[in-house]
Amino acid sequence: MDINTWRGIATVLALIAFIGVWIWAWSKKRKGAFDEAADLPFADDDIDQKSKGGQHDGQ
C-alpha cells in the first residue's frame, strides 16, 4: 500500500464522518435541543430585566 491508498482511505473515512454529523444535526430527535440552544443568547436578557424590575438604568 502506498501513500495514495492511505489518502483515499482517509478521504472516505472523513466523508463518512461528515455524513454522520450531518444526519445527526438534521435529525428530528435533536430539533428540540437545537431550538433551545438557539434561544440561549436571549435568556440573559430575560433574567437581567427580571432582576432589575423591568426598568432600564439609562445605559
C-alpha positions as CSV (number, residue, x, y, z in Angstrom):
1,M,0.0,0.0,0.0
2,D,1.4,3.4,-1.0
3,I,0.5,6.8,0.4
4,N,-2.2,7.4,-2.2
5,T,-4.1,4.4,-0.9
6,W,-4.0,5.8,2.7
7,R,-5.1,9.2,1.4
8,G,-8.0,7.6,-0.3
9,I,-9.0,5.7,2.9
10,A,-8.7,8.8,4.9
11,T,-10.9,10.7,2.4
12,V,-13.6,8.0,2.6
13,L,-13.5,8.0,6.4
14,A,-13.8,11.8,6.5
15,L,-16.7,11.7,4.1
16,I,-18.5,9.0,6.3
17,A,-17.8,11.1,9.4
18,F,-19.2,14.2,7.7
19,I,-22.3,12.4,6.6
20,G,-22.8,11.0,10.1
21,V,-22.6,14.5,11.7
22,W,-24.9,15.9,9.0
23,I,-27.5,13.2,9.7
24,W,-27.1,13.8,13.5
25,A,-27.6,17.5,13.1
26,W,-30.6,17.3,10.9
27,S,-32.4,14.5,12.8
28,K,-35.8,15.3,14.2
29,K,-34.9,14.0,17.6
30,R,-32.3,16.8,18.0
31,K,-34.6,19.7,16.9
32,G,-35.9,20.5,20.4
33,A,-32.4,20.6,21.8
34,F,-31.1,22.8,19.0
35,D,-34.1,25.2,19.3
36,E,-33.4,25.5,23.0
37,A,-29.7,26.2,22.3
38,A,-30.6,28.8,19.7
39,D,-32.6,30.7,22.3
40,L,-29.8,30.8,24.9
41,P,-28.4,34.2,23.9
42,F,-31.8,35.8,24.6
43,A,-32.1,34.0,28.0
44,D,-29.8,36.5,29.8
45,D,-31.9,39.4,28.7
46,D,-35.0,37.9,30.4
47,I,-33.0,37.3,33.6
48,D,-31.5,40.8,33.6
49,Q,-34.8,42.5,33.2
50,K,-36.5,40.4,35.9
51,S,-33.7,41.3,38.4
52,K,-33.9,45.0,37.5
53,G,-37.6,45.0,37.8
54,G,-38.1,45.6,34.1
55,Q,-36.6,49.1,34.3
56,H,-33.7,50.4,32.2
57,D,-30.9,52.3,34.0
58,G,-30.3,54.7,31.2
59,Q,-27.3,52.9,29.6
